[in-house]
């Protein structure tokens, strides 16, 4: 189990505690092995950071004030914004105006209530082009059960939406050509 210890200077550091029982000649000896976990925690955080940056999906951390705290490379690639242009900004920077405000109100109500929200969103990239993402937004809680921030995980589905729209238009055109009025009138 990992716990935090306080050093002489008042700073906190992680310690791994392993408990065991030794039985010998009818008596029990309880043993605790303590190990400074600072380096292990640094390595774990470095691996997590690398995974975050190299993920095949866009990932962003959003604060309670709805401003972007972190954005990985894929998030930046999809939105065509540099990380520096996104951090500290509200997600409205990506709003394409396609969805009604009620959709976003419902989304914020859901995640502020501690629940996961999933949906498809049409955004606007820095160059003005529209793009679609399948988004999952998860509230992250602190040790007291309070929401600390939100994590947004986004998959670019622009190509799929383009194919769906092309197919829909093709089907409309085909049904217009097959209508009895077009054949007889």
Secondary structure, 3 states (H helix, E strand, C coil): CEEEEECCCCCEEEEEEEEEEEEECCEEEEEEEEEECHHHHHHHHHHHHHHHHHCCCEEEEECCCCEEEEECHHHHHHHCCCHHHHCCCEHHHHECCCCCHHHHHHHHHHHHCCCCEEEEEEEECCCCCEEEEEEEEEEEECCCCCEEEEEEEEEECHHHHHHHHHHHHHHHHHHHHHCHHHHHC
